[in-house]
Amino acid sequence: MGPGLLIAASSAIALSWLMAAAGVAKLRHLQDHARALDAYALLPAGAGRWLVPALGVAEFAAAAAVWPRGTRVAAAVLMLALLVLYSAAIAINLMRGRRDIECGCGGAATHVPLGGWLLARNAALMAAAFTVYAAPHALALAAASWPAALVALAVATLLVLLYNGANFLLSRDTLLQDD
């Protein structure tokens, strides 16, 4: 398995893990995420009550759809669409000068204010989703070989740890926040 296919397989695993966690977090903490969504002030007041469950289900569906070979491309497209939607909401509020609201993406454990770093992080996630879209067969190739599967799982674990570390730093270190 070449490096490009390894990256695509690892991206599929990591994105599935991250999207499942995000979807479950939204469904478990509906009120917290609804408040975060409403703080963006892009939709009518209270829209978070009905939109957050839909977003949670969409994230969880995208995470699950990565695994069957026939739905992997659709999963990548759904992940890309969600990430573009989230990035647009962040960018609009940054252009409005609204950096004091929380992104709503870190779950209950982190409180990440809006900033350019979130857009950079989302761009990296979009690139990962695009690799899944471009090489939907990579996960099946990795699964066909135990060594390749273990390497893909290790790289995916590293990617998830980097993502969670970035969320932690973004929530704690004011040096990383935009002024």
N, C-alpha and C positions, 0 to 999 in steps of 0.2 A: 504494500500500500504506500503510495507516494505521499509527500508532505501535504499537497493540496487536498487530497482525499481525507487524510488524517485530520486536517483542520476542519473540513466540512463535517466529518463524523463527530468530532469533538464539539463543534458548534451546535450540532443538532442535539446532542446529549445535554450540553450546558443550557441551551435555550429552553429545552423541555423542562429541565429542573427549575430554572428561574421563572418561567411562565407559570408552571404549576404552583410554585410557592407564592407568586404574586396573586394568582387567581384564588387560592385558598385563603390568603390573608384578606383579600377584599371580601370574600364571602363570610369569613369569621368575624371581621370587624367592620361591618357595613356602615355603622354610624360614623366611625372615625374617617373612613375613606370618603363617605358622602360629604362630610364637612370639608375635607381637603379638596374635593372636586368642586364644591360650591364656592370655595375661596378663590378659585380661578376667575370667577365672575364672567364666564363665557356663555353660560346657559341660564335659563330662568331660575330664580331662587328655588331651592329644594329639588332640583333635577337630579342631584346626586343620589337621592333615595331610590330612583328607578334605574339610573344609568350604572351605578356601581355594581349591582348584581349582574347586569348584562356584560359589563367589562370583565368581571371575575369569571363568569362562565366562558366568555370568549378566550380569555387567557388560558383557562384550564383546557378548553377544547383544542386550542393550538398546541399546548403541551402534549396532549394525548395523541393528536393527529400526526405528530412527528414520527411515531413508532411504526404504524402500518406503511408499507412501501407505497401503496396507492394514494395516500393522503398527504405525503410528506411535502409536496410542492404547495398544496393548499395551506398546510400549516405554516410554511415559510411566508407565503403571501399574507396570511392573517397576522403573523407576528410583525411583518414589515408594516402593515397597515396600522396596527396598534401603536407601534413605536413612532411612526410618522404622526399619528394623532396626538400622542403624548408630547412629542417634541414640538409640534405646532402650538399646543396649549402653553407650554413652557416659554417658547419664543415670543408669543404674543404678550404674555405677562411681563417678560423681561423688557420688551419694547415699551410697555406701559410704565416701566420703572417699578414694578411690583416684585421685589426680591424678598420681601419679608414673609411670604406665605410658604408653607411646606409643599414639597412636590407631591406627597402622597404615595411615593413609590418605594419607600424604604420599610414599610410595615410599621408595626407598633414599636419596634426596638430602636428605630432611628427617626430623627426629625431632620430632614434634609431641606434647607431653604433653596429657593430657585437660584440658579446661577448658570453661567456658561459651561461649567464642568458637566452639568446634567446633559446638555446638548451634545457635548463631546462623548460622554459615556453612552448616550443613546445612539450616536452615530456608530460607535464600535459595535453595539448590539445589532444595529441595522446591517452592518457589514457581515456579521456572523450569520444573520438570517439570510442574507443574499447568498452566502456560500452554501447554505442548505438548499436554497432554491436552485442554484447553479449545478449542484452535484447531489441530487436526491438519492442516488444509489450508494453514496459513500458509507452511510450507516450500515447498509446490508453487507458491503464489502468488509467493513471492520468486524461485523458480527461473525463473518465466515472464518475468521482466524483468531484464536485465543490471544496470541501476542498483540495483534492489531487492536482487538477489543480492549485489552488491558491498557494499552497506551492511550487509546481514545478516551477511555474512562478516566485515566489519570490526568490527561490534558483538560478534559471537561471539568474535573474537580478543581484543578488549578484555576480555570477561568471563572468558576463560580466563587471560589475564595477571593480572587482578585476583585470581582464585582462587589462582593459583600465588604471587602476591605475598603474599596472606594466609597461605598455608602457610609461606612463608619467614619472615614476621614472627612467626607463632605458634611457629615452631621456634627462633627466635633471640632474640626480645625478651621478657624476663621482665616488662616492663611490661604486656604484653597477657595475661599468664597470670593466672588467678584465684588469689587467696590463700586 
